[in-house]
Amino acid sequence: MSFISAMLLSAVSSQVTPANNPQIGDIHKETIVNAVAVKRVEPVYPVQAARKGQEGWVELSYVVNENGEVESVLVENSSGIRSFEKAALNAVKQWKFDPATQNNKPVKQCQNQIQMNFLLNNAEVGVSRRFLGRYKKLITKIENNELEGVPEKLEELRAINLGNFTENSHFWTAEARYYYKTGEKEKELEALNKVAYRGKEYLNRDMYVASVVRATILNLEKNKLKHAMLMFDKLSQTKGGESHTKQLFPYIDKVEAFIADESKQIWVQGEISERSIWQHDLARSAFTIANVQGSLTSLEVRCANQYSVYDVKQGLQWNIPQSWQRCRVYVHGSKGATFNLVETSSTEQTPSTGKA
């Protein structure tokens, strides 16, 4: 575990363009009353998915505007079935709300997340024999380091159905294990995040706990500190995770101190996904973008009651009022484009070079 301490204390030189400092106005000076749904349209279960016996889930983020309408809907994550994503998007776009108010005046409510589960009434519980046989053979190949042809086998396993949440959860553990063996940590973490948030009810306890522990460590390695703390909280609430929680606690304590020490920067590597988006939960209230390789088209900041879209400019520092709270950044661009998001001090005029 010593690499975590080293990660927190080390500095690696990297040049950042001098930053400008636009101040974003603080609108949170009165009590906010949250938006209230007055019309919710249920998603239509895709016919082909139902015929195949497929189940799944979709996580969405959306904004409720001053008129109570839903706008700027994004798919943040899903079980991977595109027809479910389309159905969820179509449903949420039809929702209506009594808008949020500030001092009796309608305002936007900008950080809203919803998970839509697609479940069949008569779906099989557990895994099918067809899935189980292929899964066991695949895991054996991975554990024996016989990695040639594994990506194709993973796609075959995905294609045969992944008929329910139990099969989905086991598939993600296989996917994570393969990426562990190949050293593709970002893809491993993506699979483990799905296990951590969706697999607790569908995996045996030891497998689930091991997945959450690994996800916590990877988030720490990659300086996704806010997410690491969320994973740690999930682990601490899981029976069977007590010894791991005790082992990780000193490092989480250091993370909290590190976030509070604004003399150190938090460097996070970003890469645009197949959905042409990348997202990050901010641990601090200021950040800049650096070392862009490829095309980035726009940047969104979504907080509790503030939503803003910007052009992406390297070296420009975004300063977010503390009162906005719970801010998440979305970067849009071309698949594969890479960059660094650097969380800095809100009072810092020119970010120093270095990587924390």
C-alpha positions in Angstrom: 0.0 0.0 0.0 3.0 2.3 0.2 2.4 3.5 -3.4 -0.6 5.5 -2.1 1.5 7.5 0.3 4.0 8.0 -2.5 1.3 9.1 -4.8 0.1 11.7 -2.3 3.6 13.1 -1.6 5.4 12.9 -5.0 5.8 15.7 -7.5 6.5 15.2 -11.2 7.3 18.2 -13.3 4.8 19.1 -16.1 4.3 22.5 -17.7 1.0 24.4 -17.4 0.1 27.5 -19.3 -0.3 30.6 -17.1 -4.0 30.8 -16.1 -6.6 33.5 -16.3 -9.1 33.8 -13.3 -12.7 34.4 -14.2 -14.8 34.6 -11.1 -18.2 32.9 -11.3 -21.0 34.8 -9.5 -22.4 33.2 -6.3 -26.2 32.8 -6.6 -26.7 30.8 -3.4 -27.7 33.6 -1.1 -31.2 32.5 -0.3 -32.9 29.2 0.5 -33.4 26.9 -2.4 -36.6 24.9 -2.7 -36.0 21.8 -4.9 -37.9 21.0 -8.0 -40.9 18.6 -7.6 -41.9 16.1 -10.3 -45.5 16.5 -11.5 -45.2 14.2 -14.5 -43.0 11.1 -14.9 -43.2 9.0 -18.0 -42.0 5.5 -17.6 -39.6 4.1 -20.2 -40.9 1.7 -22.8 -39.2 -1.7 -22.4 -37.4 -2.4 -25.7 -39.2 -5.2 -27.5 -36.0 -7.0 -28.7 -34.5 -6.8 -25.2 -37.7 -8.3 -23.7 -37.7 -11.1 -26.2 -34.1 -12.0 -25.4 -34.8 -11.8 -21.7 -32.4 -9.0 -21.1 -32.3 -6.8 -18.1 -30.2 -3.7 -17.4 -29.9 -0.2 -16.0 -29.1 3.3 -17.1 -27.8 6.3 -15.1 -28.8 9.7 -16.3 -27.9 13.3 -15.4 -30.2 16.1 -16.3 -31.1 19.8 -15.7 -34.6 21.1 -14.7 -34.9 24.6 -16.1 -36.9 27.5 -14.8 -40.0 26.3 -16.6 -39.9 22.9 -15.1 -38.7 21.2 -18.3 -35.9 18.7 -18.5 -32.9 19.6 -20.6 -29.3 18.7 -21.2 -29.8 15.0 -20.5 -26.7 12.8 -20.4 -26.1 9.1 -20.1 -23.5 8.8 -17.3 -23.3 5.1 -17.2 -25.2 2.0 -18.1 -25.2 -1.8 -18.2 -24.2 -1.5 -21.9 -27.4 -2.1 -23.8 -28.0 0.8 -26.1 -31.7 0.2 -26.5 -32.1 0.7 -22.7 -30.2 4.0 -23.0 -32.4 5.2 -25.8 -35.6 4.3 -23.9 -34.4 6.0 -20.7 -33.4 9.2 -22.6 -36.8 9.3 -24.4 -38.7 8.9 -21.1 -36.8 11.5 -19.0 -37.0 14.2 -21.7 -40.8 14.1 -21.3 -40.8 14.6 -17.5 -42.3 17.8 -16.1 -41.5 19.6 -12.7 -42.6 22.4 -10.6 -39.3 24.3 -10.9 -36.9 24.9 -8.1 -37.2 28.3 -6.5 -34.8 30.8 -4.9 -36.5 33.5 -2.9 -39.8 32.5 -4.6 -38.2 33.0 -8.0 -37.9 29.9 -10.4 -34.2 28.8 -10.9 -32.5 25.9 -12.6 -31.8 22.8 -10.7 -28.7 21.5 -12.3 -27.4 18.4 -10.7 -30.0 15.7 -10.9 -29.2 12.0 -11.3 -31.6 9.1 -11.8 -31.1 5.4 -12.3 -33.6 3.6 -14.4 -33.8 -0.2 -13.9 -35.2 -2.4 -16.7 -36.4 -5.6 -15.0 -38.6 -8.4 -16.3 -41.3 -9.9 -14.0 -40.5 -13.5 -14.9 -36.7 -13.1 -15.4 -34.5 -16.0 -14.3 -32.7 -15.6 -11.0 -29.0 -16.5 -11.1 -27.0 -17.3 -14.2 -27.9 -19.6 -17.1 -26.0 -22.8 -17.8 -25.0 -21.4 -21.1 -23.5 -18.3 -19.4 -21.9 -20.2 -16.6 -20.0 -22.7 -18.8 -18.5 -19.9 -20.9 -17.8 -17.7 -17.9 -15.8 -20.5 -16.1 -13.7 -21.2 -19.2 -13.0 -17.5 -19.7 -12.0 -17.0 -16.0 -9.7 -20.0 -16.2 -7.9 -18.6 -19.3 -7.5 -15.2 -17.7 -6.1 -16.6 -14.4 -3.7 -18.8 -16.4 -2.5 -15.7 -18.3 -3.7 -17.2 -21.6 -4.9 -13.8 -22.7 -4.8 -14.3 -26.5 -8.3 -14.2 -27.8 -9.8 -13.1 -24.5 -11.3 -9.9 -25.9 -13.2 -11.9 -28.5 -14.4 -14.3 -25.8 -15.6 -11.4 -23.7 -17.6 -10.0 -26.7 -19.0 -13.5 -27.3 -20.1 -13.7 -23.6 -21.7 -10.2 -23.9 -23.4 -11.1 -27.1 -25.0 -14.4 -25.9 -27.4 -12.3 -23.8 -26.3 -11.1 -20.3 -29.9 -11.8 -19.5 -30.0 -10.4 -16.0 -28.3 -8.4 -13.3 -26.5 -11.5 -11.9 -24.9 -12.3 -15.3 -24.1 -8.6 -15.8 -22.2 -8.5 -12.5 -20.2 -11.6 -13.2 -19.4 -10.3 -16.7 -18.0 -7.1 -15.2 -15.8 -9.0 -12.8 -14.3 -11.1 -15.7 -13.8 -7.9 -17.7 -12.1 -6.2 -14.7 -9.8 -9.2 -14.2 -8.7 -9.2 -17.8 -7.9 -5.5 -17.7 -6.0 -6.1 -14.5 -3.9 -8.7 -16.2 -3.2 -6.4 -19.2 -2.4 -3.4 -17.1 -5.3 -1.3 -18.6 -6.2 0.3 -15.3 -8.7 2.8 -16.6 -10.8 0.1 -18.2 -10.4 -2.1 -15.2 -11.7 0.8 -13.0 -14.7 1.3 -15.3 -15.7 -2.3 -14.9 -15.1 -2.3 -11.1 -17.2 0.8 -10.7 -20.1 -1.0 -12.2 -19.5 -3.9 -9.9 -19.3 -1.7 -6.9 -22.5 0.2 -7.6 -24.6 -2.7 -9.0 -23.1 -6.0 -7.9 -23.7 -6.2 -4.2 -26.9 -8.2 -4.4 -25.7 -10.4 -7.2 -22.2 -11.6 -6.2 -20.9 -13.5 -3.3 -19.6 -11.3 -0.5 -15.9 -12.0 -1.0 -16.0 -11.2 -4.7 -17.9 -8.0 -4.1 -15.7 -6.8 -1.3 -12.5 -7.5 -3.3 -13.9 -5.5 -6.2 -14.7 -2.5 -4.0 -11.3 -2.6 -2.4 -9.6 -2.7 -5.8 -11.8 0.2 -7.0 -10.9 2.3 -4.0 -7.2 1.7 -4.6 -7.4 2.5 -8.3 -9.3 5.7 -7.7 -6.6 6.7 -5.2 -3.9 5.9 -7.8 -5.6 8.0 -10.4 -6.2 11.0 -8.1 -10.0 10.5 -8.4 -10.1 11.4 -4.7 -13.8 12.2 -4.3 -14.7 8.9 -5.9 -12.1 7.1 -3.8 -13.8 8.4 -0.6 -17.2 7.4 -1.9 -15.9 3.8 -2.6 -14.4 3.7 0.9 -17.7 4.7 2.4 -19.4 1.9 0.4 -16.8 -0.6 1.7 -17.2 0.5 5.3 -21.0 -0.2 5.0 -20.4 -3.7 3.6 -20.4 -6.7 5.9 -17.2 -8.6 5.4 -15.2 -5.4 4.5 -14.2 -4.5 8.1 -10.5 -5.6 7.9 -10.0 -3.8 4.6 -11.7 -0.7 5.9 -9.3 -0.7 8.8 -6.3 -1.1 6.5 -7.4 1.7 4.1 -8.5 4.2 6.7 -5.1 5.8 7.3 -4.8 6.5 3.5 -8.3 8.0 3.3 -7.3 10.2 6.3 -4.3 11.4 4.3 -6.5 12.0 1.2 -8.7 14.4 3.2 -5.7 16.3 4.5 -4.3 16.4 1.0 -7.5 17.9 -0.5 -7.4 20.5 2.2 -3.8 21.5 1.5 -4.3 23.7 -1.5 -0.5 24.2 -1.9 -0.6 20.9 -3.7 -2.3 20.3 -7.0 -4.5 17.3 -7.9 -3.7 16.0 -11.4 -6.3 13.7 -13.0 -5.8 12.1 -16.4 -8.8 12.4 -18.7 -9.7 10.5 -21.8 -12.9 11.0 -23.9 -15.0 7.8 -24.0 -17.0 6.1 -26.7 -19.9 8.3 -25.7 -17.7 11.4 -26.5 -17.7 12.5 -22.9 -15.6 12.3 -19.7 -16.7 13.2 -16.2 -15.1 14.0 -12.8 -16.4 14.8 -9.3 -14.5 17.8 -8.0 -12.8 17.6 -4.6 -12.0 21.3 -4.7 -13.5 24.5 -6.0 -11.0 25.4 -8.7 -9.5 23.6 -11.7 -7.8 24.1 -15.0 -7.3 22.0 -18.2 -3.8 21.2 -19.5 -1.9 19.0 -21.9 -4.7 18.5 -24.4 -4.1 15.9 -27.1 -7.0 15.7 -29.6 -10.2 17.6 -29.9 -12.2 18.8 -26.9 -15.4 20.7 -27.9 -16.9 21.9 -24.6 -16.9 21.7 -20.9 -19.9 21.7 -18.5 -19.9 22.4 -14.8 -23.0 21.0 -13.0 -23.5 21.9 -9.4 -26.6 21.8 -7.2 -28.3 24.9 -8.8 -25.8 26.1 -11.3 -25.2 24.8 -14.8 -22.7 26.4 -17.2 -21.1 25.4 -20.5 -17.8 26.7 -21.7 -15.3 26.4 -24.5 -12.2 24.4 -23.4 -9.2 26.7 -23.1 -5.9 25.3 -21.8 -4.7 27.3 -18.8 -7.9 29.1 -18.1 -8.8 28.6 -14.4 -12.4 27.9 -13.3 -13.2 29.2 -9.8 -16.4 27.9 -8.3 -18.0 29.4 -5.2 -18.0 27.0 -2.3 -21.7 27.5 -1.8 -22.5 25.8 -5.2 -21.5 22.4 -3.7 -21.3 18.9 -5.2 -19.9 20.0 -8.5 -19.2 17.6 -11.4 -17.3 18.4 -14.6 -18.2 17.0 -17.9 -15.7 17.3 -20.8 -17.0 16.7 -24.4 -14.8 15.9 -27.3 -13.6 13.2 -29.8 -13.2 9.7 -28.7 -9.7 9.0 -27.4 -8.8 12.7 -26.9 -6.6 13.0 -23.7 -5.9 15.8 -21.3 -5.3 16.6 -17.6 -7.8 18.2 -15.3 -5.8 19.9 -12.5 -7.6 20.8 -9.3 -5.9 23.9 -7.8 -6.2 26.5 -5.2 -9.0 29.0 -5.8 -6.7 31.8 -4.9 -3.9 30.6 -7.2 -3.1 33.1 -9.9 -0.7 31.0 -11.9 -0.7 27.2 -11.2 2.7 25.9 -10.3 4.2 23.0 -12.2 4.0 19.6 -10.7 1.8 16.6 -10.3 0.4 15.6 -6.9 
